[in-house]
């Protein structure tokens, strides 16, 4: 299986804020996506903070942790991620270096489940 958008169209990168989400232009599909609007946005940003905490233990970004979490699943053979420049691309590639512990996987899955509750 190939995972599409494991960083949730930029939501899980760590760069998205309430202010940035509110300022998305009308022609950006994310401006109409419920995941980028309240009340879902707050839950998703809480998940990002958990990803940030896990990443800080390893020197990785929230987006890299999201990709590593996706790749850790045995059914996933690849993840399609986007990058707007070479620096972002290099950062995403580092996600393959990150090996999450079973405890960290459980931590992320708990946070993801909490974010998914409506």
N, CA, C and O atoms as a GROMACS GRO file, in nm:
protein
  472
    1UNK      N    1   0.084  -0.116   0.000
    1UNK     CA    2   0.000   0.000   0.000
    1UNK      C    3   0.089   0.124   0.000
    1UNK      O    4   0.193   0.128   0.067
    2UNK      N    5   0.048   0.223  -0.075
    2UNK     CA    6   0.118   0.350  -0.078
    2UNK      C    7   0.030   0.452  -0.006
    2UNK      O    8  -0.086   0.471  -0.041
    3UNK      N    9   0.087   0.517   0.092
    3UNK     CA   10   0.013   0.617   0.170
    3UNK      C   11   0.025   0.753   0.102
    3UNK      O   12   0.134   0.799   0.070
    4UNK      N   13  -0.088   0.816   0.080
    4UNK     CA   14  -0.093   0.948   0.018
    4UNK      C   15  -0.110   1.054   0.128
    4UNK      O   16  -0.199   1.042   0.211
    5UNK      N   17  -0.027   1.155   0.128
    5UNK     CA   18  -0.035   1.270   0.219
    5UNK      C   19  -0.026   1.232   0.367
    5UNK      O   20  -0.115   1.266   0.444
    6UNK      N   21   0.082   1.162   0.408
    6UNK     CA   22   0.094   1.126   0.549
    6UNK      C   23   0.110   1.246   0.642
    6UNK      O   24   0.097   1.231   0.764
    7UNK      N   25   0.139   1.363   0.587
    7UNK     CA   26   0.148   1.483   0.670
    7UNK      C   27   0.018   1.565   0.660
    7UNK      O   28   0.015   1.683   0.697
    8UNK      N   29  -0.089   1.500   0.609
    8UNK     CA   30  -0.222   1.561   0.603
    8UNK      C   31  -0.221   1.698   0.536
    8UNK      O   32  -0.271   1.797   0.590
    9UNK      N   33  -0.165   1.702   0.417
    9UNK     CA   34  -0.162   1.826   0.337
    9UNK      C   35  -0.101   1.943   0.413
    9UNK      O   36  -0.147   2.057   0.401
   10UNK      N   37   0.002   1.914   0.490
   10UNK     CA   38   0.073   2.018   0.564
   10UNK      C   39   0.026   2.038   0.706
   10UNK      O   40   0.093   2.108   0.783
   11UNK      N   41  -0.085   1.980   0.742
   11UNK     CA   42  -0.140   1.999   0.877
   11UNK      C   43  -0.047   1.945   0.984
   11UNK      O   44  -0.036   2.004   1.091
   12UNK      N   45   0.019   1.833   0.958
   12UNK     CA   46   0.102   1.767   1.059
   12UNK      C   47   0.250   1.804   1.051
   12UNK      O   48   0.333   1.741   1.118
   13UNK      N   49   0.285   1.904   0.971
   13UNK     CA   50   0.426   1.940   0.956
   13UNK      C   51   0.482   2.014   1.076
   13UNK      O   52   0.603   2.015   1.098
   14UNK      N   53   0.395   2.076   1.153
   14UNK     CA   54   0.439   2.160   1.264
   14UNK      C   55   0.440   2.307   1.227
   14UNK      O   56   0.461   2.392   1.313
   15UNK      N   57   0.419   2.337   1.100
   15UNK     CA   58   0.420   2.477   1.054
   15UNK      C   59   0.280   2.538   1.053
   15UNK      O   60   0.267   2.661   1.046
   16UNK      N   61   0.176   2.456   1.059
   16UNK     CA   62   0.040   2.507   1.053
   16UNK      C   63  -0.001   2.561   1.191
   16UNK      O   64   0.022   2.497   1.294
   17UNK      N   65  -0.060   2.678   1.191
   17UNK     CA   66  -0.113   2.741   1.311
   17UNK      C   67  -0.257   2.780   1.285
   17UNK      O   68  -0.304   2.775   1.172
   18UNK      N   69  -0.328   2.818   1.390
   18UNK     CA   70  -0.466   2.867   1.372
   18UNK      C   71  -0.468   2.988   1.278
   18UNK      O   72  -0.554   3.000   1.191
   19UNK      N   73  -0.371   3.076   1.298
   19UNK     CA   74  -0.364   3.198   1.216
   19UNK      C   75  -0.337   3.164   1.070
   19UNK      O   76  -0.399   3.220   0.979
   20UNK      N   77  -0.245   3.073   1.048
   20UNK     CA   78  -0.213   3.034   0.910
   20UNK      C   79  -0.332   2.965   0.844
   20UNK      O   80  -0.361   2.990   0.727
   21UNK      N   81  -0.400   2.879   0.918
   21UNK     CA   82  -0.518   2.811   0.863
   21UNK      C   83  -0.627   2.912   0.829
   21UNK      O   84  -0.693   2.900   0.725
   22UNK      N   85  -0.647   3.011   0.915
   22UNK     CA   86  -0.749   3.113   0.891
   22UNK      C   87  -0.715   3.199   0.770
   22UNK      O   88  -0.804   3.254   0.706
   23UNK      N   89  -0.587   3.212   0.740
   23UNK     CA   90  -0.543   3.298   0.630
   23UNK      C   91  -0.527   3.224   0.497
   23UNK      O   92  -0.484   3.284   0.398
   24UNK      N   93  -0.562   3.095   0.493
   24UNK     CA   94  -0.550   3.022   0.367
   24UNK      C   95  -0.638   3.088   0.262
   24UNK      O   96  -0.754   3.118   0.289
   25UNK      N   97  -0.586   3.109   0.142
   25UNK     CA   98  -0.666   3.174   0.038
   25UNK      C   99  -0.784   3.086  -0.005
   25UNK      O  100  -0.779   2.963   0.009
   26UNK      N  101  -0.887   3.147  -0.056
   26UNK     CA  102  -1.008   3.076  -0.097
   26UNK      C  103  -0.979   2.970  -0.203
   26UNK      O  104  -1.050   2.870  -0.210
   27UNK      N  105  -0.877   2.991  -0.285
   27UNK     CA  106  -0.848   2.893  -0.389
   27UNK      C  107  -0.761   2.777  -0.340
   27UNK      O  108  -0.726   2.689  -0.418
   28UNK      N  109  -0.725   2.776  -0.213
   28UNK     CA  110  -0.651   2.666  -0.152
   28UNK      C  111  -0.755   2.567  -0.097
   28UNK      O  112  -0.836   2.603  -0.011
   29UNK      N  113  -0.754   2.444  -0.147
   29UNK     CA  114  -0.855   2.345  -0.106
   29UNK      C  115  -0.862   2.327   0.044
   29UNK      O  116  -0.966   2.290   0.098
   30UNK      N  117  -0.751   2.352   0.113
   30UNK     CA  118  -0.749   2.334   0.258
   30UNK      C  119  -0.840   2.434   0.330
   30UNK      O  120  -0.885   2.407   0.441
   31UNK      N  121  -0.868   2.547   0.268
   31UNK     CA  122  -0.955   2.647   0.331
   31UNK      C  123  -1.098   2.594   0.347
   31UNK      O  124  -1.174   2.646   0.428
   32UNK      N  125  -1.133   2.492   0.270
   32UNK     CA  126  -1.266   2.432   0.278
   32UNK      C  127  -1.265   2.296   0.348
   32UNK      O  128  -1.370   2.236   0.369
   33UNK      N  129  -1.146   2.249   0.383
   33UNK     CA  130  -1.132   2.119   0.446
   33UNK      C  131  -1.164   2.130   0.595
   33UNK      O  132  -1.101   2.211   0.664
   34UNK      N  133  -1.259   2.052   0.645
   34UNK     CA  134  -1.295   2.060   0.788
   34UNK      C  135  -1.179   2.035   0.883
   34UNK      O  136  -1.182   2.081   0.997
   35UNK      N  137  -1.077   1.962   0.838
   35UNK     CA  138  -0.962   1.935   0.925
   35UNK      C  139  -0.882   2.061   0.955
   35UNK      O  140  -0.808   2.066   1.053
   36UNK      N  141  -0.897   2.164   0.873
   36UNK     CA  142  -0.826   2.291   0.888
   36UNK      C  143  -0.914   2.399   0.950
   36UNK      O  144  -0.875   2.515   0.957
   37UNK      N  145  -1.034   2.360   0.995
   37UNK     CA  146  -1.127   2.455   1.057
   37UNK      C  147  -1.174   2.400   1.191
   37UNK      O  148  -1.170   2.280   1.216
   38UNK      N  149  -1.217   2.491   1.275
   38UNK     CA  150  -1.267   2.450   1.407
   38UNK      C  151  -1.400   2.377   1.391
   38UNK      O  152  -1.478   2.407   1.301
   39UNK      N  153  -1.424   2.281   1.479
   39UNK     CA  154  -1.348   2.242   1.598
   39UNK      C  155  -1.237   2.141   1.570
   39UNK      O  156  -1.158   2.110   1.659
   40UNK      N  157  -1.229   2.090   1.448
   40UNK     CA  158  -1.131   1.987   1.414
   40UNK      C  159  -0.988   2.041   1.422
   40UNK      O  160  -0.896   1.968   1.460
   41UNK      N  161  -0.968   2.166   1.385
   41UNK     CA  162  -0.833   2.222   1.383
   41UNK      C  163  -0.766   2.212   1.520
   41UNK      O  164  -0.650   2.172   1.528
   42UNK      N  165  -0.837   2.247   1.625
   42UNK     CA  166  -0.777   2.240   1.760
   42UNK      C  167  -0.734   2.099   1.795
   42UNK      O  168  -0.626   2.080   1.851
   43UNK      N  169  -0.815   2.001   1.764
   43UNK     CA  170  -0.780   1.862   1.793
   43UNK      C  171  -0.657   1.820   1.712
   43UNK      O  172  -0.569   1.750   1.763
   44UNK      N  173  -0.652   1.862   1.587
   44UNK     CA  174  -0.537   1.828   1.503
   44UNK      C  175  -0.410   1.896   1.550
   44UNK      O  176  -0.302   1.836   1.544
   45UNK      N  177  -0.420   2.019   1.598
   45UNK     CA  178  -0.302   2.088   1.649
   45UNK      C  179  -0.252   2.025   1.779
   45UNK      O  180  -0.133   2.029   1.808
   46UNK      N  181  -0.343   1.966   1.857
   46UNK     CA  182  -0.302   1.891   1.976
   46UNK      C  183  -0.221   1.768   1.934
   46UNK      O  184  -0.121   1.734   1.997
   47UNK      N  185  -0.265   1.701   1.828
   47UNK     CA  186  -0.190   1.587   1.775
   47UNK      C  187  -0.051   1.632   1.730
   47UNK      O  188   0.048   1.563   1.755
   48UNK      N  189  -0.043   1.746   1.663
   48UNK     CA  190   0.086   1.798   1.618
   48UNK      C  191   0.179   1.821   1.737
   48UNK      O  192   0.298   1.792   1.729
   49UNK      N  193   0.126   1.871   1.847
   49UNK     CA  194   0.210   1.893   1.966
   49UNK      C  195   0.264   1.761   2.019
   49UNK      O  196   0.378   1.755   2.066
   50UNK      N  197   0.184   1.655   2.013
   50UNK     CA  198   0.232   1.523   2.056
   50UNK      C  199   0.343   1.475   1.961
   50UNK      O  200   0.444   1.422   2.005
   51UNK      N  201   0.322   1.495   1.830
   51UNK     CA  202   0.426   1.459   1.732
   51UNK      C  203   0.553   1.540   1.757
   51UNK      O  204   0.664   1.488   1.744
   52UNK      N  205   0.536   1.667   1.794
   52UNK     CA  206   0.651   1.753   1.824
   52UNK      C  207   0.728   1.699   1.945
   52UNK      O  208   0.851   1.697   1.944
   53UNK      N  209   0.656   1.654   2.048
   53UNK     CA  210   0.721   1.599   2.167
   53UNK      C  211   0.799   1.473   2.134
   53UNK      O  212   0.913   1.456   2.179
   54UNK      N  213   0.739   1.384   2.057
   54UNK     CA  214   0.809   1.261   2.017
   54UNK      C  215   0.930   1.296   1.932
   54UNK      O  216   1.039   1.242   1.953
   55UNK      N  217   0.912   1.386   1.838
   55UNK     CA  218   1.023   1.427   1.752
   55UNK      C  219   1.137   1.490   1.828
   55UNK      O  220   1.253   1.466   1.794
   56UNK      N  221   1.107   1.568   1.930
   56UNK     CA  222   1.211   1.635   2.008
   56UNK      C  223   1.304   1.534   2.074
   56UNK      O  224   1.422   1.563   2.095
   57UNK      N  225   1.253   1.419   2.106
   57UNK     CA  226   1.337   1.315   2.167
   57UNK      C  227   1.441   1.262   2.069
   57UNK      O  228   1.544   1.207   2.110
   58UNK      N  229   1.415   1.278   1.941
   58UNK     CA  230   1.501   1.220   1.838
   58UNK      C  231   1.564   1.322   1.746
   58UNK      O  232   1.641   1.286   1.657
   59UNK      N  233   1.534   1.450   1.767
   59UNK     CA  234   1.586   1.552   1.677
   59UNK      C  235   1.515   1.555   1.544
   59UNK      O  236   1.576   1.586   1.441
   60UNK      N  237   1.386   1.524   1.544
   60UNK     CA  238   1.306   1.522   1.421
   60UNK      C  239   1.186   1.616   1.436
   60UNK      O  240   1.144   1.649   1.547
   61UNK      N  241   1.132   1.657   1.322
   61UNK     CA  242   1.017   1.746   1.321
   61UNK      C  243   0.887   1.667   1.334
   61UNK      O  244   0.886   1.545   1.317
   62UNK      N  245   0.777   1.736   1.365
   62UNK     CA  246   0.648   1.667   1.370
   62UNK      C  247   0.613   1.599   1.238
   62UNK      O  248   0.560   1.488   1.237
   63UNK      N  249   0.643   1.664   1.126
   63UNK     CA  250   0.616   1.603   0.996
   63UNK      C  251   0.695   1.475   0.973
   63UNK      O  252   0.643   1.378   0.919
   64UNK      N  253   0.820   1.476   1.014
   64UNK     CA  254   0.903   1.356   1.001
   64UNK      C  255   0.848   1.243   1.086
   64UNK      O  256   0.850   1.127   1.045
   65UNK      N  257   0.799   1.276   1.205
   65UNK     CA  258   0.741   1.174   1.292
   65UNK      C  259   0.614   1.119   1.228
   65UNK      O  260   0.591   0.998   1.232
   66UNK      N  261   0.532   1.204   1.168
   66UNK     CA  262   0.409   1.158   1.102
   66UNK      C  263   0.443   1.061   0.989
   66UNK      O  264   0.376   0.959   0.972
   67UNK      N  265   0.545   1.093   0.911
   67UNK     CA  266   0.585   1.004   0.801
   67UNK      C  267   0.642   0.874   0.857
   67UNK      O  268   0.609   0.766   0.808
   68UNK      N  269   0.726   0.882   0.958
   68UNK     CA  270   0.784   0.762   1.020
   68UNK      C  271   0.674   0.674   1.079
   68UNK      O  272   0.681   0.551   1.067
   69UNK      N  273   0.575   0.734   1.141
   69UNK     CA  274   0.462   0.658   1.197
   69UNK      C  275   0.388   0.586   1.085
   69UNK      O  276   0.348   0.471   1.102
   70UNK      N  277   0.370   0.653   0.973
   70UNK     CA  278   0.303   0.591   0.859
   70UNK      C  279   0.386   0.474   0.804
   70UNK      O  280   0.332   0.366   0.778
   71UNK      N  281   0.516   0.496   0.787
   71UNK     CA  282   0.603   0.395   0.728
   71UNK      C  283   0.625   0.274   0.818
   71UNK      O  284   0.666   0.168   0.770
   72UNK      N  285   0.599   0.288   0.947
   72UNK     CA  286   0.624   0.178   1.039
   72UNK      C  287   0.524   0.064   1.020
   72UNK      O  288   0.549  -0.048   1.064
   73UNK      N  289   0.410   0.091   0.955
   73UNK     CA  290   0.308  -0.011   0.934
   73UNK      C  291   0.356  -0.109   0.827
   73UNK      O  292   0.397  -0.066   0.719
   74UNK      N  293   0.351  -0.240   0.855
   74UNK     CA  294   0.406  -0.337   0.760
   74UNK      C  295   0.335  -0.339   0.624
   74UNK      O  296   0.395  -0.381   0.525
   75UNK      N  297   0.212  -0.294   0.616
   75UNK     CA  298   0.141  -0.294   0.488
   75UNK      C  299   0.181  -0.176   0.400
   75UNK      O  300   0.154  -0.176   0.280
   76UNK      N  301   0.243  -0.075   0.459
   76UNK     CA  302   0.280   0.045   0.385
   76UNK      C  303   0.417   0.023   0.320
   76UNK      O  304   0.516  -0.002   0.389
   77UNK      N  305   0.420   0.034   0.189
   77UNK     CA  306   0.547   0.016   0.117
   77UNK      C  307   0.611   0.149   0.082
   77UNK      O  308   0.732   0.156   0.056
   78UNK      N  309   0.530   0.256   0.080
   78UNK     CA  310   0.583   0.388   0.046
   78UNK      C  311   0.485   0.494   0.093
   78UNK      O  312   0.368   0.466   0.119
   79UNK      N  313   0.535   0.616   0.103
   79UNK     CA  314   0.451   0.729   0.139
   79UNK      C  315   0.476   0.841   0.040
   79UNK      O  316   0.591   0.877   0.014
   80UNK      N  317   0.370   0.897  -0.015
   80UNK     CA  318   0.382   1.009  -0.106
   80UNK      C  319   0.375   1.136  -0.023
   80UNK      O  320   0.272   1.166   0.038
   81UNK      N  321   0.484   1.209  -0.020
   81UNK     CA  322   0.489   1.334   0.056
   81UNK      C  323   0.522   1.449  -0.038
   81UNK      O  324   0.585   1.430  -0.142
   82UNK      N  325   0.479   1.566  -0.002
   82UNK     CA  326   0.505   1.682  -0.084
   82UNK      C  327   0.611   1.771  -0.021
   82UNK      O  328   0.630   1.772   0.100
   83UNK      N  329   0.678   1.844  -0.107
   83UNK     CA  330   0.777   1.941  -0.062
   83UNK      C  331   0.776   2.055  -0.162
   83UNK      O  332   0.763   2.033  -0.283
   84UNK      N  333   0.790   2.176  -0.111
   84UNK     CA  334   0.789   2.292  -0.200
   84UNK      C  335   0.928   2.340  -0.238
   84UNK      O  336   0.944   2.424  -0.327
   85UNK      N  337   1.030   2.285  -0.170
   85UNK     CA  338   1.166   2.325  -0.203
   85UNK      C  339   1.263   2.214  -0.160
   85UNK      O  340   1.223   2.118  -0.095
   86UNK      N  341   1.389   2.230  -0.197
   86UNK     CA  342   1.490   2.128  -0.168
   86UNK      C  343   1.508   2.106  -0.018
   86UNK      O  344   1.527   1.992   0.026
   87UNK      N  345   1.503   2.212   0.060
   87UNK     CA  346   1.521   2.199   0.204
   87UNK      C  347   1.411   2.114   0.266
   87UNK      O  348   1.438   2.027   0.349
   88UNK      N  349   1.287   2.137   0.225
   88UNK     CA  350   1.176   2.055   0.275
   88UNK      C  351   1.193   1.911   0.232
   88UNK      O  352   1.167   1.819   0.310
   89UNK      N  353   1.236   1.890   0.110
   89UNK     CA  354   1.255   1.755   0.058
   89UNK      C  355   1.360   1.680   0.139
   89UNK      O  356   1.340   1.563   0.174
   90UNK      N  357   1.470   1.745   0.168
   90UNK     CA  358   1.576   1.683   0.247
   90UNK      C  359   1.525   1.648   0.387
   90UNK      O  360   1.559   1.542   0.442
   91UNK      N  361   1.445   1.737   0.445
   91UNK     CA  362   1.391   1.711   0.577
   91UNK      C  363   1.298   1.592   0.580
   91UNK      O  364   1.303   1.511   0.672
   92UNK      N  365   1.215   1.580   0.480
   92UNK     CA  366   1.121   1.468   0.474
   92UNK      C  367   1.195   1.336   0.460
   92UNK      O  368   1.155   1.235   0.518
   93UNK      N  369   1.303   1.336   0.384
   93UNK     CA  370   1.378   1.212   0.364
   93UNK      C  371   1.435   1.159   0.496
   93UNK      O  372   1.453   1.038   0.511
   94UNK      N  373   1.462   1.247   0.590
   94UNK     CA  374   1.513   1.204   0.720
   94UNK      C  375   1.412   1.121   0.798
   94UNK      O  376   1.449   1.052   0.894
   95UNK      N  377   1.285   1.128   0.760
   95UNK     CA  378   1.183   1.051   0.831
   95UNK      C  379   1.211   0.901   0.823
   95UNK      O  380   1.176   0.827   0.915
   96UNK      N  381   1.272   0.857   0.716
   96UNK     CA  382   1.304   0.716   0.702
   96UNK      C  383   1.407   0.666   0.801
   96UNK      O  384   1.418   0.546   0.825
   97UNK      N  385   1.482   0.758   0.860
   97UNK     CA  386   1.583   0.722   0.960
   97UNK      C  387   1.523   0.697   1.098
   97UNK      O  388   1.585   0.633   1.183
   98UNK      N  389   1.403   0.748   1.120
   98UNK     CA  390   1.344   0.746   1.254
   98UNK      C  391   1.274   0.613   1.281
   98UNK      O  392   1.184   0.573   1.207
   99UNK      N  393   1.315   0.547   1.385
   99UNK     CA  394   1.251   0.422   1.429
   99UNK      C  395   1.181   0.450   1.561
   99UNK      O  396   1.246   0.477   1.662
  100UNK      N  397   1.051   0.443   1.558
  100UNK     CA  398   0.971   0.471   1.677
  100UNK      C  399   0.962   0.348   1.766
  100UNK      O  400   0.952   0.235   1.717
  101UNK      N  401   0.966   0.371   1.896
  101UNK     CA  402   0.952   0.260   1.991
  101UNK      C  403   0.804   0.221   2.000
  101UNK      O  404   0.717   0.300   1.962
  102UNK      N  405   0.776   0.101   2.048
  102UNK     CA  406   0.635   0.062   2.068
  102UNK      C  407   0.560   0.162   2.157
  102UNK      O  408   0.442   0.187   2.135
  103UNK      N  409   0.628   0.216   2.256
  103UNK     CA  410   0.564   0.314   2.345
  103UNK      C  411   0.531   0.443   2.269
  103UNK      O  412   0.425   0.502   2.289
  104UNK      N  413   0.622   0.485   2.183
  104UNK     CA  414   0.597   0.606   2.104
  104UNK      C  415   0.484   0.584   2.003
  104UNK      O  416   0.402   0.673   1.980
  105UNK      N  417   0.480   0.467   1.944
  105UNK     CA  418   0.371   0.435   1.852
  105UNK      C  419   0.238   0.441   1.926
  105UNK      O  420   0.142   0.499   1.875
  106UNK      N  421   0.232   0.383   2.045
  106UNK     CA  422   0.109   0.387   2.124
  106UNK      C  423   0.074   0.530   2.161
  106UNK      O  424  -0.044   0.568   2.161
  107UNK      N  425   0.174   0.610   2.194
  107UNK     CA  426   0.152   0.751   2.229
  107UNK      C  427   0.090   0.827   2.110
  107UNK      O  428  -0.005   0.902   2.127
  108UNK      N  429   0.146   0.806   1.993
  108UNK     CA  430   0.095   0.873   1.873
  108UNK      C  431  -0.044   0.822   1.839
  108UNK      O  432  -0.132   0.902   1.805
  109UNK      N  433  -0.065   0.693   1.847
  109UNK     CA  434  -0.196   0.638   1.814
  109UNK      C  435  -0.303   0.688   1.910
  109UNK      O  436  -0.417   0.712   1.869
  110UNK      N  437  -0.268   0.702   2.036
  110UNK     CA  438  -0.364   0.759   2.133
  110UNK      C  439  -0.400   0.903   2.099
  110UNK      O  440  -0.516   0.942   2.105
  111UNK      N  441  -0.299   0.981   2.063
  111UNK     CA  442  -0.324   1.120   2.026
  111UNK      C  443  -0.403   1.128   1.896
  111UNK      O  444  -0.490   1.214   1.881
  112UNK      N  445  -0.373   1.040   1.801
  112UNK     CA  446  -0.446   1.040   1.673
  112UNK      C  447  -0.592   1.000   1.696
  112UNK      O  448  -0.682   1.056   1.634
  113UNK      N  449  -0.615   0.905   1.784
  113UNK     CA  450  -0.753   0.864   1.815
  113UNK      C  451  -0.829   0.978   1.881
  113UNK      O  452  -0.946   1.001   1.851
  114UNK      N  453  -0.763   1.050   1.970
  114UNK     CA  454  -0.828   1.165   2.036
  114UNK      C  455  -0.860   1.274   1.933
  114UNK      O  456  -0.964   1.339   1.942
  115UNK      N  457  -0.771   1.294   1.836
  115UNK     CA  458  -0.794   1.396   1.733
  115UNK      C  459  -0.907   1.355   1.640
  115UNK      O  460  -0.976   1.440   1.585
  116UNK      N  461  -0.926   1.224   1.623
  116UNK     CA  462  -1.028   1.176   1.531
  116UNK      C  463  -1.169   1.179   1.590
  116UNK      O  464  -1.267   1.170   1.516
  117UNK      N  465  -1.179   1.193   1.721
  117UNK     CA  466  -1.313   1.198   1.782
  117UNK      C  467  -1.379   1.329   1.745
  117UNK      O  468  -1.317   1.436   1.749
  118UNK      N  469  -1.500   1.320   1.709
  118UNK     CA  470  -1.572   1.440   1.663
  118UNK      C  471  -1.661   1.489   1.769
  118UNK      O  472  -1.730   1.589   1.750
   0.00000   0.00000   0.00000
